[in-house]
Amino acid sequence: MTPAPSNTAISDRPARTAATAPARRATCNGPRSVVRPIAHRHIAREASDGPWLDAPGADERLASDPGFERLPEATRRQLERWPTDGYVVLDGLFGADLIGRVNADLDALLDDGDLSFHRGGPRVRNAYRRSPAVAEALNDPRLLEILGLLLGRPVSLFQSISFFQGSEQHAHSDAFHMTTEPQGYLVAIWVALEDVTPDCGPLFYLPGSHRLPAVMTEDLEIEDPAPSFIAEKNRAYDRKMQEIVAECGIEPREFVAKRGDVLVWHSNLLHGGRPIVRQGSTRRSLVAHFFAEDVLRYHEVTERPAYV
């Protein structure tokens, strides 16, 4: 199941849309253009064709895969936990030099006005388009090999988000915001750009929660699921997530990372940000989301296609 290698840099890949990347055995009920809604409830399914490591027997298939056997032993030991835990920790994947250049690029781009904070807080989107160092990190062949192995297909970068403080987000799954058909063909990374402390609002995650059913619009029990009611849908989703977290009995873990460490997680792994205890503290990090190639990609929350 080793994915075919890709020599195309992320920043040079041509744009693709959900309309030009059909899923295997996934069709829409009737023609849908990019201006019409597309959501989980619109898609007819004939059979499951999810990621190979989400299926029964994943442990055995992974252990015998040639791509897996080529990886360093420490990485293999981490990847062995993916089917059960839904995440991988890559300690010190990025060295001090690259992390320093990433931070320097971000600071310079903000100072020069080439990047600006997103309306959601002290964060910037898609810095890889302007920062050579960020692009270098997200094009790292070791990283792309691991992500492709996990999904069983080559991956394409969808977006990056550079955080300067903790997000303080409630637990959520990326599968609701960046959705694929078949489900599960998104993978995310979180790179520590500085040492993380427990009082700065560290990232938390619920091991094994990726195996819970993915929550879609039809699970929210809202009267009008129309995409124009995004705020209502987000509120209903947040309530549903809090119910699931309370009922599932999974103890959250915090990622108190060192500079250069990387957390990789499954699209349906529940995660969020702890409250910031030490006011004024930073939690600089680089987050990126990658779609597998040749699957249907869209946003369940807005019911619009995803552009890559």
Buried (B, 14 or more C-beta within 10 A) or exposed (E): BBBEEBEEEBBEEEEBEBBEBBBEEBBBEEEBEEEBBBBBEBBEBEEEBBBBBBEEEBBEBBEEBEBBEEBEEEBBEBBBBBBEBBBBBBEBBBEEEBBEBBBEBBEEBBEEEBBEEBEEEBBBBBBBEBBEBBBBBBBBEBBBBBBBBBBBBBBBBBBBBBBBBBBEBBBBBBBBBBBBBBBBBBBBBBBBBBBBBEBBBBBBBBBBBBEBEBBBBEBBEBEEBEBEBEEBBBEBBBEBBEEBBEEBEBEBBBBBBEBBBBBBBBBBBBBBBBEBEEEEBBBBBBBBBBBBBBBBBBBBBBBBBBEB
